[in-house]
């Protein structure tokens, strides 16, 4: 089963895609070399790999071009080249992506259905603003202790089981909240929101794995971006609908009626989506979408330690820099989303509906940014450069938003919020894809889980801190507080080093590499130790 491997081999890492296997043999021949290819095998000491390259070759295994043969090698190691395996891109992959997006959308909507009208729920339940903020922050708090067990489940049980379990939690939590449209039921509505927050742990690590298992080489970044885009669409609806469905009326019975309608709508949608997930969602296509997935299925699962994988990632300095910088950026986005109502109402009283529309503008612009960044990555593979540029522009957008919020013109806020959202929200899928590049061949679920864990922790810290700063010194001070941390994140992103020559962690022992090149300069590297291909 592919999910039992240390990582699903990503489709984009295979371009020319010869099927290569190194083994030992007495003849010492390179057999069946593909036409137009030449290369060598290189054996190195397991512990002799420097930080910047492969090390010095101890033995060479040279072979020439042409139809299926090669010269004798200098030792007993031999390479055998096997025919390409059958692959097919199924139209069903788009149905899988759509179902996941709907599920992610429903869960994200319920995250914001309290926060965007926090002043209304504060009055309805008779609690403080901080208590209503925790209805959003519980999503962040729940994620931190549950991310490792759920990531383990994703690796061991597979994609379908994780998505079905998450959709079930989402549905149950939504129905709990339908009975809480009463001023005395704050504790019960918090319970329902907590159950929904458990579901989000089953959402955030899925896009990169879904893209890997179902999509071809030139589609994985775009598919991952669309998967993240589904979550952003839910946030957009969460900004838009609650202020419309729950107007700020004085009569408590009428207010309870509007709140109840909103809860039943979200519960009905969650139920329909759960049924769709159970009926439609599959673990993986019957025919692999790429040679990478075909190779993964043909290999025997090797001995794999989940905790060892975590420890390797924690020792990966470039990845840990990304973990912190990603958490800073996304944590700022979470804080802005949670406190947006309070910021807008302070300068534009009575504009609850427009506060939601401003949030909608942030997310819609961010969805466009996510999609454009995904397509750009599929075309250029410039992961660090794109991530750094988007981070710098996120900081610039935040500064412009901070200094124009109090000008008294709502249209200016709409424009600056859209600019901020395009880059800050557009950064979300970039982090996932850059993490895969830095950590391959570790599991995508593990790396994305650690990224999201960082985002949730910083989301809690920034939301609490910015809320207190706003209460004491106003929104400008609160937004400058976030700008400082975005600047720190920008510097950290610039310090991330990449290894374009070797995409596996350097700490992995490697015994033999095979290097192939064709006339156009394409090349493939193969590691005997990990049975993986790089390009």
Long-range contacts (C-beta under 8 A, 24 or more apart in sequence): 1-158, 1-301, 2-213, 2-284, 2-293, 2-296, 2-297, 3-154, 3-155, 3-156, 3-157, 3-158, 3-159, 3-209, 3-283, 4-155, 4-156, 4-301, 4-304, 5-296, 5-299, 5-301, 5-302, 5-304, 6-302, 6-304, 6-309, 6-441, 6-442, 6-443, 6-530, 7-440, 7-441, 7-442, 7-443, 7-444, 8-209, 8-212, 8-213, 8-293, 8-296, 8-443, 8-444, 9-292, 9-293, 9-295, 9-296, 9-441, 9-532, 9-533, 10-212, 10-220, 10-292, 10-436, 10-440, 10-444, 11-212, 11-215, 11-216, 11-217, 11-219, 11-220, 11-289, 11-290, 11-291, 11-292, 11-293, 12-217, 12-218, 12-220, 12-221, 12-378, 12-381, 13-292, 13-440, 13-503, 13-533, 13-534, 13-535, 14-217, 14-290, 14-291, 14-292, 14-295, 14-524, 14-533, 14-535, 15-217, 15-522, 15-524, 15-535, 16-516, 16-518, 16-522, 16-524, 16-535, 17-84, 17-290, 17-291, 17-292, 17-524, 17-533, 18-81, 18-84, 18-516, 18-524, 19-81, 19-82, 19-83, 19-84, 19-85, 19-291, 19-295, 20-79, 20-80, 20-81, 20-82, 20-514, 20-516, 20-524, 20-526, 20-533, 21-79, 21-80, 21-81, 21-82, 21-531, 22-77, 22-78, 22-79, 22-80, 22-512, 22-514, 22-526, 22-528, 23-77, 23-78, 23-80, 24-76, 24-77, 24-78, 25-76, 25-77, 25-78, 26-76, 27-72, 27-78, 28-72, 28-73, 28-74, 28-75, 28-76, 28-77, 28-78, 29-69, 29-70, 29-71, 29-72, 29-73, 29-78, 30-61, 30-63, 30-69, 30-70, 30-71, 30-73, 30-78, 30-79, 31-68, 31-69, 31-70, 31-78, 31-79, 31-80, 31-81, 32-68, 32-69, 32-80, 32-81, 32-82, 33-63, 33-64, 33-65, 33-66, 33-68, 33-69, 33-70, 33-81, 34-81, 34-516, 35-65, 35-66, 35-67, 36-65, 36-518, 36-519, 37-65, 37-516, 37-517, 37-518, 38-63, 38-64, 38-65, 38-516, 38-517, 39-63, 39-514, 39-515, 39-516, 39-517, 39-523, 40-514, 40-515, 41-73, 41-77, 41-79, 41-512, 41-513, 41-514, 41-515, 42-512, 42-513, 42-514, 42-515, 43-75, 43-77, 43-511, 43-512, 43-513, 44-510, 44-511, 44-512, 44-513, 46-509, 46-510, 46-511, 46-529, 47-509, 49-506, 49-510, 51-506, 52-499, 53-501, 53-502, 54-501, 54-502, 54-510, 54-513, 61-514, 77-512, 79-514, 84-291, 84-294, 85-288, 85-291, 85-294, 85-295, 85-298, 86-287, 86-288, 86-294, 87-287, 87-288, 87-289, 87-290, 87-291, 87-293, 87-294, 88-285, 88-287, 88-288, 88-289, 89-215, 89-216, 89-219, 89-289, 90-214, 90-285, 90-287, 90-289, 92-282, 92-285, 93-214, 93-215, 93-223, 93-285, 93-289, 95-280, 96-210, 96-214, 96-280, 96-281, 96-282, 97-210, 97-214, 97-223, 97-226, 97-227, 99-273, 99-276, 99-277, 99-280, 99-281, 100-163, 100-206, 100-207, 100-210, 100-227, 100-230, 100-281, 101-226, 101-227, 101-229, 101-230, 101-231, 101-233, 102-230, 102-273, 102-276, 103-163, 103-166, 103-167, 103-170, 103-203, 103-230, 103-273, 103-274, 103-277, 104-203, 104-206, 104-227, 104-230, 104-231, 104-234, 105-230, 105-231, 105-233, 105-234, 105-237, 106-170, 106-174, 106-234, 106-266, 106-269, 106-270, 106-273, 107-166, 107-170, 107-196, 107-199, 107-200, 107-203, 107-231, 107-234, 108-200, 108-203, 108-231, 108-232, 108-233, 108-234, 108-235, 108-238, 109-234, 109-235, 109-237, 109-238, 109-241, 109-266, 110-170, 110-173, 110-174, 110-177, 110-193, 110-196, 110-238, 110-266, 110-270, 111-136, 111-139, 111-196, 111-197, 111-200, 111-234, 111-235, 111-238, 112-136, 112-235, 112-238, 112-239, 112-242, 112-337, 112-338, 112-359, 113-238, 113-241, 113-242, 113-262, 113-266, 114-193, 114-242, 115-337, 115-338, 115-339, 115-340, 115-341, 116-238, 116-239, 116-242, 116-243, 116-340, 116-341, 116-352, 116-355, 116-356, 116-359, 117-242, 117-243, 117-246, 117-248, 117-341, 117-352, 117-356, 118-341, 118-342, 119-248, 119-341, 119-342, 119-345, 119-352, 120-246, 120-248, 120-255, 120-352, 124-183, 124-252, 124-255, 124-256, 124-259, 125-183, 125-185, 125-186, 125-189, 126-183, 126-186, 127-186, 129-342, 129-467, 130-467, 131-186, 133-338, 133-339, 133-463, 133-464, 133-467, 134-190, 135-189, 135-190, 135-193, 136-337, 136-338, 136-463, 137-338, 137-459, 137-460, 137-463, 137-464, 138-190, 138-193, 138-194, 138-197, 139-193, 139-196, 139-197, 139-200, 139-456, 140-334, 140-455, 140-456, 140-457, 140-459, 140-460, 140-463, 141-197, 141-456, 141-460, 142-194, 142-197, 142-198, 142-200, 142-201, 143-197, 143-200, 143-201, 143-204, 143-452, 143-453, 143-456, 144-453, 144-456, 144-457, 146-198, 146-201, 147-201, 147-205, 147-449, 147-450, 147-452, 147-453, 148-310, 148-449, 150-201, 150-202, 150-205, 150-449, 151-205, 151-443, 151-445, 151-446, 151-449, 152-306, 154-205, 154-206, 154-209, 154-443, 154-445, 155-306, 155-443, 155-445, 155-446, 156-306, 158-283, 159-206, 159-209, 159-210, 159-213, 159-283, 159-284, 160-281, 160-282, 160-283, 162-202, 162-206, 163-202, 163-206, 163-277, 163-281, 164-277, 164-278, 164-281, 165-202, 166-199, 166-200, 166-201, 166-202, 166-203, 167-199, 167-202, 167-270, 167-273, 167-274, 167-277, 167-278, 168-199, 168-274, 169-195, 169-196, 169-198, 169-199, 169-202, 170-196, 170-199, 170-270, 170-273, 170-274, 171-267, 171-270, 171-271, 171-273, 171-274, 173-197, 173-198, 173-199, 173-270, 174-263, 174-266, 174-267, 174-269, 174-270, 174-271, 175-267, 175-270, 175-271, 177-263, 177-266, 177-267, 178-260, 178-263, 178-264, 178-267, 180-263, 181-256, 181-257, 181-259, 181-260, 181-263, 182-256, 183-252, 183-256, 203-231, 204-231, 204-448, 204-449, 204-452, 205-444, 205-445, 205-448, 205-449, 205-452, 206-445, 207-429, 207-432, 207-448, 208-432, 208-433, 208-436, 208-444, 208-445, 208-447, 208-448, 209-444, 209-445, 209-448, 212-293, 212-444, 213-283, 213-284, 213-285, 213-289, 213-293, 214-284, 214-285, 214-289, 215-289, 216-289, 216-290, 217-290, 217-292, 218-378, 219-378, 220-378, 221-374, 221-375, 221-377, 221-378, 221-429, 221-433, 222-371, 222-374, 222-375, 222-378, 223-374, 224-374, 224-429, 224-432, 224-433, 225-370, 225-371, 225-373, 225-374, 225-375, 225-429, 226-371, 226-374, 227-429, 228-370, 228-428, 228-429, 228-432, 229-367, 229-370, 229-371, 229-429, 232-363, 232-366, 232-367, 232-370, 232-425, 232-428, 233-363, 233-367, 235-337, 235-359, 235-363, 236-359, 236-360, 236-363, 236-364, 236-367, 238-359, 239-337, 239-340, 239-356, 239-357, 239-358, 239-359, 239-360, 239-362, 239-363, 240-356, 240-357, 240-359, 240-360, 241-356, 242-356, 243-352, 243-353, 243-355, 243-356, 244-353, 244-356, 248-350, 248-352, 292-533, 295-533, 299-531, 302-531, 306-446, 309-442, 309-443, 309-446, 310-446, 310-450, 312-442, 312-505, 312-507, 312-508, 313-439, 313-442, 313-446, 313-447, 313-450, 315-507, 316-438, 316-439, 316-505, 316-507, 317-497, 318-438, 318-496, 318-497, 318-498, 319-435, 319-438, 319-439, 319-447, 321-492, 321-493, 321-495, 321-496, 322-431, 322-434, 322-435, 322-438, 322-451, 322-493, 322-496, 323-435, 323-450, 323-451, 323-454, 324-454, 324-489, 324-492, 325-391, 325-489, 325-490, 325-492, 325-493, 325-496, 326-431, 326-435, 326-451, 326-454, 326-455, 326-489, 327-451, 327-454, 327-455, 327-457, 327-458, 328-458, 328-485, 328-486, 328-488, 328-489, 328-492, 329-391, 329-394, 329-424, 329-427, 329-431, 329-486, 329-489, 330-427, 330-428, 330-431, 330-455, 330-458, 330-459, 331-454, 331-455, 331-456, 331-457, 331-458, 331-459, 331-461, 331-462, 331-485, 332-398, 332-424, 332-458, 332-462, 332-482, 332-485, 332-486, 333-424, 333-425, 333-428, 334-455, 334-456, 334-458, 334-459, 334-462, 334-463, 335-459, 335-462, 335-463, 335-466, 335-482, 336-362, 336-420, 336-482, 337-362, 338-459, 338-463, 339-463, 339-466, 339-467, 339-470, 339-478, 342-467, 342-470, 343-405, 343-470, 343-475, 343-478, 343-479, 344-413, 346-470, 346-474, 346-475, 347-405, 347-406, 347-408, 347-475, 348-410, 348-413, 351-410, 354-410, 357-414, 358-410, 358-413, 358-414, 358-417, 359-417, 361-414, 361-417, 361-418, 361-421, 362-417, 362-418, 362-420, 362-421, 362-424, 362-425, 363-421, 363-425, 364-418, 364-421, 365-417, 365-418, 365-419, 365-420, 365-421, 365-422, 365-425, 366-421, 366-422, 366-424, 366-425, 366-426, 366-428, 367-425, 368-422, 368-426, 369-421, 369-422, 369-423, 369-425, 369-426, 369-427, 370-425, 370-426, 370-428, 370-429, 372-426, 373-426, 373-427, 373-429, 373-430, 374-429, 374-433, 377-430, 377-433, 383-430, 383-433, 383-434, 383-437, 383-498, 384-434, 384-493, 384-496, 384-498, 386-430, 387-427, 387-430, 387-431, 387-434, 387-493, 388-490, 388-493, 388-494, 390-423, 390-426, 390-427, 390-430, 391-427, 391-486, 391-489, 391-490, 391-493, 392-490, 393-423, 394-420, 394-423, 394-424, 394-427, 394-486, 395-483, 395-486, 395-487, 395-490, 396-423, 397-421, 397-422, 397-423, 397-424, 398-424, 398-479, 398-482, 398-483, 398-486, 399-483, 401-479, 402-475, 402-476, 402-479, 402-480, 402-482, 402-483, 403-476, 405-475, 405-476, 405-479, 406-475, 406-476, 437-498, 437-503, 438-496, 438-498, 439-505, 440-503, 440-504, 441-503, 441-504, 441-530, 441-532, 442-505, 458-485, 502-534, 503-534, 504-530, 504-532, 504-534
